[in-house]
Amino acid sequence: MVSVMNTIDTGHEDMIHDAQMDYYGVKLATCSSDRSVKIFDVRNGQQTFVTALTGHEGPVWQLAWAHPMFGNLLASCSYDRKVIIWKETNGKWDKLHEHSNHDSSVNSVSWAPHEFGLMLACGSSDGSISVISTTGDGAWDYKKIPDAHTIGCNAVSWAPAINPGALLDQSGGSRQNVVKRFVSGGCDNIVKIWREQDERWVEEQKLEAHSDWVRDVAWAPSIGLPKSIIASCSQDCRVIIWSNDGTSNNWTSKVLHKFNDVVWHVSWSVTGNILAVSGGDNKVSLWKETLENQWVCVSDVNKGQGQLTEGQSSEQMS
Amino acid sequence: METMAEREEEPEVTVINDPACSIGIKTTWGFGNQLFLFAGKETDKLSDPEGATGFKGATHIYEVVRDTDMHDPITRKLVNESHNIFLNLQKFEPESAGASKKPQLVKFSRNYRCVIRSCLQDLMAAVETSIEPQVKQKYEAQLQLFDLTELVWSLCEILFVDTLPGGVIVIKLLDWLRWHFTDGERQAQDAMKEDVPEENENYWQSVWSFVLQGRIDDARKMLSVHRSYDTPAFQSIDELLRKMPIFTSFTGQSLAEFDMKWRHWRDECRRRLEENEYATNKNLNTICRILSGDDDVFIELRDVCASWYHMMVSKLLYQDPTVKIHDLQYHTQSCINAFGGNSQLQPSDNILLAAIEFDIPQVINLSSTYKSNWWFVAHLTDLLQHCGQLESRTLHFGSNLREYLILEYASSLMSHDSLWQIGINYLDHCPEYGRQYLGHYMDSLPLDTERKAQKALRICEQRNLQEQGHSICKVMGMRSLHNGRLGSALSWGLKSKDVTFVTFIAERFLDEYTENGGFSNVDLIDNLGSEMLLSNRLTFLGKYREFHKLYEDGDFIAAASLLLSLLSSRMAPRKFWLTLLTDALPLLERDQVVFNSQQTYELMHCLEELNLAQRYSDKPTRDMPDDPKAAKGQTELEKEKSELMKLALARNLARAIVEEGSEI
């Protein structure tokens, strides 16, 4: 059963593009076409507006919270070609760093696993991907992957900082020397996997199965199986699950489902046991792999028809 | 599998009533099963950013949580209580193999059912007291769910846990019915309240119901209040009822003995029926037809039975009371047909049917798809596994069914403010993936309060999750530092034995002293104990604070020798030397000689080393502001201090030599 617990009125003046909860589960960041990023305190079912961050000059597409061991850091990317990293100090939010090395809209930002330090991947409509990092001394460095996806990159997502082959080692010491990897999807209908090698980012895999723009990619958290799983979704209305057995370089693909409309987003739950899919069919569906290795939809959240249905509380109308 | 396909067609649907969502819905994950939903759509971000503008109404975000069934105060009680039973069951090891195991496992099963029943009672009370229709509806739905849960659980207990040696089962099944079919009892109570009970429209229904459920004493009691009780027909039925043989395993009666008696009794029933002893009263005739095991009468009393399985048990009681457990499945179909055939079966009927057919995987499979009641399937499967009723084969996902279901159940608890701690204890008993799941949850557990962070850290420590523990300490330490709470930051650093962080915090304490001439969090520093040794800088901080205490207490000799040892052992950071030497000044100028000549020489040596270092380095030794003028001012102040020191040291040396000389 899925229950609506709370409704948050963001007061944005235009469409919301992203909403991300921080690691403490107390702050919700939202961004919108109204060019602003807003932060809400959402403790105990109450919502309090904290601040609005202004600085972008176009619709803000996506947000990402850094791991709290680096302090309260939020990255945002926008149509204005900029990536801004915001930092909270003593309750005050300020720009910490502005990355304006893209020639076109920046569509996606994603922080690397905290084991790799502060490192942010950004995908842009200029077709390139940049990876920004800092050693903590205030200086920021970036490496660019030019022509990662022709016409544009729509999404980036990091692989977990666990070497899929070394999972049985439970001492926790296996996270050293783990290869840094992330996946990206673009307007060239391709999903690509990138690996850091000798201080450079190289293309490790090119996954081709979609027949239209790839809208989103999501690398699943590892739960100890010696395999990697990636979900991708596309304008071609399909969601594809890619998997690698951890022993070879082969990735196999399996169509999760062909939807009635374009699919925009895919994301994994904390333990990777459920995939949330949303798209143009006005639906969010939750998918789970059964014991028989089948993917099934376990829950649907639909838009209403304007009237209350049974079991719905009236607060949803507000 | 067929059932999976069924589920695929009908996932649960939740509806968000926001007209803005007609442009599309987007979603992001929160913690655990929490999701955020909002109206939104994607456009071609490059060429058509305007496509994503002009939506003024689309400003709401909905927080939705999956699998919240167990988060209600009433069901929370169930979660807590069953948690204890679960943990005890995991510890349970039969003292000797074989026979002694069963009674204990039956006890575990009954404990679980006890918890379900108390939950049912709470839910019934909640249904009655809630005023708001939505709340009432919610509790009614839960009541229905847990009623079914109890029904299936108790049947499984009879079939798989509390198995009797002879396999005779009807008596147990009657107990099972009684708990779940209470209409007859209620009708009887209503009738008994009236002046003339038999005039109540449900009088006979309740009598039949008692007979069908094998509640012979209750049936006789009902008949005894009838005005015609003394007539021969009533007396005849009463006699039949009184003499009805009941098989129990406690009487020491053999099965064959019972069977003989029973056949004899039934022949008597049939004889009286044939001789039309009850021609005067068709209601009594119906009772006699039941006792004789007449097929048609059960169909006629379909409504009193209310369900195919009630009918099946009642029929068996009067047609085949010694039926064996594994033969039950041959008696289901005729009763199902009486209730409209297989097409009329509800999901709950299919679960019971699967149990009767001894298809345990199917019972679990169907139950887990039915309203995703993870609580039920996780606990039942675990119990059955302990009973040895489940082969623990490894499934595609990498572990067995028990673990799969426990992981699901634990996950459904993780998004709750307090139940997450219980979820963790369940993960502990998942040998394959429990630890990985735990790692993920601890990594992303919202540390919204200090207390929760402490709890989380303890959980990591107990389970040797070093990385997650370190991460929690680091997060909390950084947060304290950002909020200017150095003491708290230090204790988090100490907890994770993070040398770099502790050194950094110790520096900050020293900076604070240099700026304000005092320490905050004195208690913490005074009570560092052996933890002080974690970092040199922290050791220095602790020792330096000790020096201050000695000085305050007037123990100048000890204070002086500690100060000197901090300098001569080079434990003090160079930039702090001048501060230490300045601290020595008042000691040098006391009336009594505190530093002896040897110690004074050492102090002089330190001062000289400091001056030399300063002379050879372009950089000022202290944290210097960038402004060169200010830097110069500072150096001059330091020079002045250094001159003062030299003078004081020389004077002290003279006094010390004189004193030492006169001692000889």
Boltz contact constraints between the chains, C-beta under 6 A:
constraints:
  - contact:
      token1: [A, 1]
      token2: [B, 69]
      max_distance: 6.0
  - contact:
      token1: [A, 2]
      token2: [B, 14]
      max_distance: 6.0
  - contact:
      token1: [A, 2]
      token2: [B, 64]
      max_distance: 6.0
  - contact:
      token1: [A, 2]
      token2: [B, 66]
      max_distance: 6.0
  - contact:
      token1: [A, 3]
      token2: [B, 65]
      max_distance: 6.0
  - contact:
      token1: [A, 3]
      token2: [B, 68]
      max_distance: 6.0
  - contact:
      token1: [A, 4]
      token2: [B, 62]
      max_distance: 6.0
  - contact:
      token1: [A, 4]
      token2: [B, 64]
      max_distance: 6.0
  - contact:
      token1: [A, 5]
      token2: [B, 63]
      max_distance: 6.0
  - contact:
      token1: [A, 5]
      token2: [B, 65]
      max_distance: 6.0
  - contact:
      token1: [A, 6]
      token2: [B, 63]
      max_distance: 6.0
  - contact:
      token1: [A, 7]
      token2: [B, 60]
      max_distance: 6.0
  - contact:
      token1: [A, 7]
      token2: [B, 62]
      max_distance: 6.0
  - contact:
      token1: [A, 8]
      token2: [B, 61]
      max_distance: 6.0
  - contact:
      token1: [A, 9]
      token2: [B, 60]
      max_distance: 6.0
  - contact:
      token1: [A, 10]
      token2: [B, 59]
      max_distance: 6.0
  - contact:
      token1: [A, 10]
      token2: [B, 61]
      max_distance: 6.0
  - contact:
      token1: [A, 12]
      token2: [B, 59]
      max_distance: 6.0
  - contact:
      token1: [A, 14]
      token2: [B, 53]
      max_distance: 6.0
  - contact:
      token1: [A, 14]
      token2: [B, 55]
      max_distance: 6.0
  - contact:
      token1: [A, 15]
      token2: [B, 40]
      max_distance: 6.0
  - contact:
      token1: [A, 15]
      token2: [B, 52]
      max_distance: 6.0
  - contact:
      token1: [A, 15]
      token2: [B, 55]
      max_distance: 6.0
  - contact:
      token1: [A, 15]
      token2: [B, 58]
      max_distance: 6.0
  - contact:
      token1: [A, 16]
      token2: [B, 38]
      max_distance: 6.0
  - contact:
      token1: [A, 16]
      token2: [B, 40]
      max_distance: 6.0
  - contact:
      token1: [A, 19]
      token2: [B, 28]
      max_distance: 6.0
  - contact:
      token1: [A, 19]
      token2: [B, 36]
      max_distance: 6.0
  - contact:
      token1: [A, 19]
      token2: [B, 38]
      max_distance: 6.0
  - contact:
      token1: [A, 19]
      token2: [B, 61]
      max_distance: 6.0
  - contact:
      token1: [A, 20]
      token2: [B, 28]
      max_distance: 6.0
  - contact:
      token1: [A, 21]
      token2: [B, 30]
      max_distance: 6.0
  - contact:
      token1: [A, 24]
      token2: [B, 446]
      max_distance: 6.0
  - contact:
      token1: [A, 24]
      token2: [B, 447]
      max_distance: 6.0
  - contact:
      token1: [A, 24]
      token2: [B, 448]
      max_distance: 6.0
  - contact:
      token1: [A, 25]
      token2: [B, 31]
      max_distance: 6.0
  - contact:
      token1: [A, 25]
      token2: [B, 446]
      max_distance: 6.0
  - contact:
      token1: [A, 25]
      token2: [B, 448]
      max_distance: 6.0
  - contact:
      token1: [A, 26]
      token2: [B, 448]
      max_distance: 6.0
  - contact:
      token1: [A, 33]
      token2: [B, 52]
      max_distance: 6.0
  - contact:
      token1: [A, 33]
      token2: [B, 53]
      max_distance: 6.0
  - contact:
      token1: [A, 59]
      token2: [B, 49]
      max_distance: 6.0
  - contact:
      token1: [A, 59]
      token2: [B, 52]
      max_distance: 6.0
  - contact:
      token1: [A, 68]
      token2: [B, 475]
      max_distance: 6.0
  - contact:
      token1: [A, 69]
      token2: [B, 474]
      max_distance: 6.0
  - contact:
      token1: [A, 69]
      token2: [B, 475]
      max_distance: 6.0
  - contact:
      token1: [A, 69]
      token2: [B, 478]
      max_distance: 6.0
  - contact:
      token1: [A, 71]
      token2: [B, 478]
      max_distance: 6.0
  - contact:
      token1: [A, 79]
      token2: [B, 49]
      max_distance: 6.0
  - contact:
      token1: [A, 104]
      token2: [B, 46]
      max_distance: 6.0
  - contact:
      token1: [A, 105]
      token2: [B, 45]
      max_distance: 6.0
  - contact:
      token1: [A, 105]
      token2: [B, 46]
      max_distance: 6.0
  - contact:
      token1: [A, 107]
      token2: [B, 45]
      max_distance: 6.0
  - contact:
      token1: [A, 125]
      token2: [B, 45]
      max_distance: 6.0
  - contact:
      token1: [A, 125]
      token2: [B, 46]
      max_distance: 6.0
  - contact:
      token1: [A, 152]
      token2: [B, 46]
      max_distance: 6.0
  - contact:
      token1: [A, 172]
      token2: [B, 466]
      max_distance: 6.0
  - contact:
      token1: [A, 172]
      token2: [B, 467]
      max_distance: 6.0
  - contact:
      token1: [A, 221]
      token2: [B, 440]
      max_distance: 6.0
  - contact:
      token1: [A, 223]
      token2: [B, 433]
      max_distance: 6.0
  - contact:
      token1: [A, 223]
      token2: [B, 436]
      max_distance: 6.0
  - contact:
      token1: [A, 224]
      token2: [B, 433]
      max_distance: 6.0
  - contact:
      token1: [A, 224]
      token2: [B, 436]
      max_distance: 6.0
  - contact:
      token1: [A, 225]
      token2: [B, 398]
      max_distance: 6.0
  - contact:
      token1: [A, 264]
      token2: [B, 42]
      max_distance: 6.0
  - contact:
      token1: [A, 265]
      token2: [B, 26]
      max_distance: 6.0
  - contact:
      token1: [A, 267]
      token2: [B, 29]
      max_distance: 6.0
  - contact:
      token1: [A, 269]
      token2: [B, 29]
      max_distance: 6.0
  - contact:
      token1: [A, 270]
      token2: [B, 440]
      max_distance: 6.0
  - contact:
      token1: [A, 270]
      token2: [B, 444]
      max_distance: 6.0
  - contact:
      token1: [A, 271]
      token2: [B, 437]
      max_distance: 6.0
  - contact:
      token1: [A, 271]
      token2: [B, 440]
      max_distance: 6.0
  - contact:
      token1: [A, 276]
      token2: [B, 27]
      max_distance: 6.0
  - contact:
      token1: [A, 278]
      token2: [B, 25]
      max_distance: 6.0
  - contact:
      token1: [A, 278]
      token2: [B, 26]
      max_distance: 6.0
  - contact:
      token1: [A, 278]
      token2: [B, 27]
      max_distance: 6.0
  - contact:
      token1: [A, 280]
      token2: [B, 24]
      max_distance: 6.0
  - contact:
      token1: [A, 282]
      token2: [B, 24]
      max_distance: 6.0
  - contact:
      token1: [A, 282]
      token2: [B, 25]
      max_distance: 6.0
  - contact:
      token1: [A, 284]
      token2: [B, 25]
      max_distance: 6.0
  - contact:
      token1: [A, 284]
      token2: [B, 27]
      max_distance: 6.0
  - contact:
      token1: [A, 284]
      token2: [B, 37]
      max_distance: 6.0
  - contact:
      token1: [A, 290]
      token2: [B, 4]
      max_distance: 6.0
  - contact:
      token1: [A, 291]
      token2: [B, 395]
      max_distance: 6.0
  - contact:
      token1: [A, 292]
      token2: [B, 1]
      max_distance: 6.0
  - contact:
      token1: [A, 293]
      token2: [B, 396]
      max_distance: 6.0
  - contact:
      token1: [A, 294]
      token2: [B, 4]
      max_distance: 6.0
  - contact:
      token1: [A, 296]
      token2: [B, 4]
      max_distance: 6.0
  - contact:
      token1: [A, 296]
      token2: [B, 7]
      max_distance: 6.0
  - contact:
      token1: [A, 296]
      token2: [B, 8]
      max_distance: 6.0
  - contact:
      token1: [A, 297]
      token2: [B, 11]
      max_distance: 6.0
  - contact:
      token1: [A, 298]
      token2: [B, 11]
      max_distance: 6.0
  - contact:
      token1: [A, 299]
      token2: [B, 11]
      max_distance: 6.0
  - contact:
      token1: [A, 299]
      token2: [B, 12]
      max_distance: 6.0
  - contact:
      token1: [A, 300]
      token2: [B, 11]
      max_distance: 6.0
  - contact:
      token1: [A, 300]
      token2: [B, 13]
      max_distance: 6.0
  - contact:
      token1: [A, 301]
      token2: [B, 14]
      max_distance: 6.0
  - contact:
      token1: [A, 302]
      token2: [B, 13]
      max_distance: 6.0
  - contact:
      token1: [A, 302]
      token2: [B, 15]
      max_distance: 6.0
  - contact:
      token1: [A, 303]
      token2: [B, 16]
      max_distance: 6.0
  - contact:
      token1: [A, 303]
      token2: [B, 21]
      max_distance: 6.0
  - contact:
      token1: [A, 303]
      token2: [B, 22]
      max_distance: 6.0
  - contact:
      token1: [A, 304]
      token2: [B, 15]
      max_distance: 6.0
  - contact:
      token1: [A, 304]
      token2: [B, 16]
      max_distance: 6.0
  - contact:
      token1: [A, 304]
      token2: [B, 17]
      max_distance: 6.0
  - contact:
      token1: [A, 309]
      token2: [B, 15]
      max_distance: 6.0
  - contact:
      token1: [A, 313]
      token2: [B, 134]
      max_distance: 6.0
  - contact:
      token1: [A, 316]
      token2: [B, 17]
      max_distance: 6.0
  - contact:
      token1: [A, 317]
      token2: [B, 17]
      max_distance: 6.0
